[in-house]
Amino acid sequence: MQTLKFKTNINCGGCIATVTPFLNNKEGIEKWEVDTANPQKILTVTTEDLKATDIIETLQKAGYKAEQIN
């Protein structure tokens, strides 16, 4: 199990509602959450085997941007 973190432009409840079906239906994501209180809007994803690029592409399909951070 690994945890990936991303700086995103997901900044409100409406944005979270938009990305929820994309992230919930993505095979390999165990759990995810967005810290909208953080100025960088940090998305944390727990996954078994997905790469950061898989998450970034999924968010792009939903209309959002993400950049991996450590």
LODO-949993 format. One record per residue (C-alpha): residue number from 1; residue in one letter; x, y, z. Coordinates in steps of 0.5 Angstrom, whole numbers. Last residue first. Layout:
# residues N
NODE     i   aa    east   north      up
NODE   NUM    a       X       Y       Z
...
This chain:
# residues 70
NODE     i   aa    east   north      up
NODE    70    n      12      29      -3
NODE    69    i       8      33      -8
NODE    68    q       5      30     -15
NODE    67    e       2      36     -19
NODE    66    a      -6      36     -20
NODE    65    k     -11      39     -25
NODE    64    y     -18      38     -25
NODE    63    g     -23      37     -31
NODE    62    a     -26      30     -29
NODE    61    k     -22      27     -35
NODE    60    q     -16      31     -32
NODE    59    l     -17      28     -25
NODE    58    t     -16      21     -28
NODE    57    e     -10      23     -32
NODE    56    i      -7      26     -25
NODE    55    i      -9      19     -21
NODE    54    d      -6      15     -27
NODE    53    t       1      19     -27
NODE    52    a       2      18     -20
NODE    51    k       2      11     -21
NODE    50    l      -3       6     -18
NODE    49    d      -1      -1     -15
NODE    48    e      -4      -1      -8
NODE    47    t      -7       6      -7
NODE    46    t      -8      11      -2
NODE    45    v      -9      18      -5
NODE    44    t      -8      24      -1
NODE    43    l     -11      31      -5
NODE    42    i      -8      37      -2
NODE    41    k     -12      43      -4
NODE    40    q      -5      48      -4
NODE    39    p      -8      53       1
NODE    38    n     -10      47       6
NODE    37    a     -17      48       8
NODE    36    t     -19      44       2
NODE    35    d     -16      38       4
NODE    34    v     -18      33      -1
NODE    33    e     -19      25       1
NODE    32    w     -18      19      -2
NODE    31    k     -19      11      -1
NODE    30    e     -17       4      -4
NODE    29    i     -16       7     -11
NODE    28    g     -14       1     -15
NODE    27    e     -19       1     -20
NODE    26    k     -22       8     -21
NODE    25    n     -29       8     -20
NODE    24    n     -29      12     -13
NODE    23    l     -24      17     -16
NODE    22    f     -28      19     -22
NODE    21    p     -35      19     -19
NODE    20    t     -32      23     -13
NODE    19    v     -29      28     -18
NODE    18    t     -35      33     -19
NODE    17    a     -37      32     -12
NODE    16    i     -31      34      -9
NODE    15    c     -31      40     -14
NODE    14    g     -38      42     -11
NODE    13    g     -35      42      -4
NODE    12    c     -30      47      -6
NODE    11    n     -22      47      -8
NODE    10    i     -20      42     -12
NODE     9    n     -15      46     -16
NODE     8    t     -10      40     -14
NODE     7    k      -3      39     -10
NODE     6    f      -2      32     -10
NODE     5    k       0      27      -5
NODE     4    l       1      19      -6
NODE     3    t       0      14       0
NODE     2    q       3       7      -2
NODE     1    m       0       0       0
